[in-house]
Amino acid sequence: MEHSKTLAALFIHTLVLLVAPLLVMATDPDPLQDFCVADLNDVPSANGYPCKPPSSAGDEFLFSSRATMGGNPTSNPNGSNVTELDVTH
């Protein structure tokens, strides 16, 4: 019985050691690339509007007047509502 507990513990430790590097590699190495402030003055491409340089992007892009308005009452079971926004609002 003691031998099977030792083997199980060894298996679990080995599994953790093998999986840990995969979890480290799955992290986001550069979170600054997760955000893109659209340059609405430029010509859109197939991927949408190009990104502004980070030095010229202020915090005003984080706010929208549409997001501050209350949504329509809903009759769904969750009682929730979604306000869709896109880069032009």
Buried (B, 14 or more C-beta within 10 A) or exposed (E): EEEEEEEEEEEEEEEEEEEEEEEEEEEEEEEEEEEBBBBEEEEEEEEEBBBBEEEEBEEEBEEEEEEEEEEEEEEEEEEEEEEEEEEEE
